[in-house]
Amino acid sequence: MKFALHIRVLAQVFSVVALPIGAVHADTTVFAAASLRGALDEIAALSTTPVTLSYAGSGTIARQVSVGAPADVVILAHPRWMDWLETRGAVLAGSRRNVANNSLVLIGPNGAVPLTTPTEIPQRLDQGRLAMGQRDSVPAGIYAQSWLEIADLWDHVMDQLAEVENVRLALALVARGETPLGVVYRSDAQAEPRVDVVYNVPETAHDPITYPAAAITEDGRAFLRLLSSPEATAIFQNNGFAIPEARQ
């Protein structure tokens, strides 16, 4: 594996049992939203010290961090969860920064015909399901629900949802042909050759998709600086993310 010297990628969904509170670790441990997989692997490979990456849904990560899971840095896919961690004093004051932006897309299996309008979604679904993140805890699901409500489609599709623990699982359902459509981030669609974008969700249909990062320990500050480096910026962009205006 290209990044094996510096990265040990942990399970996609982890628990307090898997990462015991108070565990001693020599690496910089980063808990990150699942949609950052790939881009963050490349960025971590730039580190001069070992980095351990743990990917999961943002809600899962926030709950783990709030009870003391052993991480040095946390990167989430929605400011709501970072706000919650800050109110609980779980991250270092003043360390928070936005490291990337994203956009939402509707995908189908490779070769799927693009939609002219989202009103075609119920017909395209037929008896199938719409894959998306869980609407109560996964940022991509929160954004997706906002869009579907604004498009006046929520009542038409809510009984046909396949809600999953993180956005990469929604991507996998469509890639394997298990669902005809899914709502994911543009960066996810770019990373998976077995899916095609069939509709670009207007950015006005949901809150801005922002990835806030913060240090949990003093050891995490160096990795935060790496996330804002020109090299990291290029990696984010190459993987389909946008860069916050404050960093341009």
Summary of the structure (lengths in Angstrom):
residues: 248
radius of gyration: 17.8
end to end distance: 31.9
largest distance: 53.3
contacts: 868
relative contact order: 0.20
helix: 38%
strand: 23%
